Amino acid sequence: MSTASVCPACGSLSPAGAPACANCGRPLSAAARPFVVPPGQGTTVRGPVGGPLTIKARAETTGGRFTLFENLVAPKEGPPLHRHGREDEMWYILEGRFRFRADGEIFLAPAGSFVFIPRGTAHCLQNIGDRPSRILVMFTPAGMERFFERHAELPRGPVDPGAYRAIAHDSAMEVVGRPLAESDPL
């Protein structure tokens, strides 16, 4: 018999049977219902890699099962090497060419590629093209959308590494290295 429920949005533990997360207040037993997000719709925030990020599916709409967003990634940009403690992460490359580092290996991913990274795996990516490129980013279970929403609230300009790490930590994400552009320049 379970004595605690895990919040799909923030990962915190709450007493079993609690209607909402004790940490973030999100519903713990939200039932997923069918939905459609039309083209051009969703919640758009400033993404951490030089372009807008539009959230299409989130914890509240999927019963905590899945997050999906479309991200425009600036040329030569990408996040630092990091790992997720709770989520598997996936990408589908809509436009452009990317390279990914996962477990110390570098993979190329042109348009039409699908990339899967299991939770706990150190990884990062970089748009290796000369134009902004579009990707779909997916997480299971849901909840990582909070990291991106909080990142968008930071002041514009170069991001303070300490602030980035604090937001990452709150999302069970650990920064473990530099972006590919710095660790392995093209």
Buried (B, 14 or more C-beta within 10 A) or exposed (E): EEEEBBBBBBBBBBEEEBEBBBBBEBBBEBEBEEEEBEEEEBBBBBBBBBBBBBBBBBBBBBBBBBBBBBBBBBBBBBBBBBBBEBBBBBBBBBBBBBBBBBEEEEEEBEBEBEBEBBBEBBBBBBBBBEEBBBBBBBBBBBBBBBBBBBBBEBEEEEEEEEBBBEBBEBBBBBBEBEBBBEEEEE
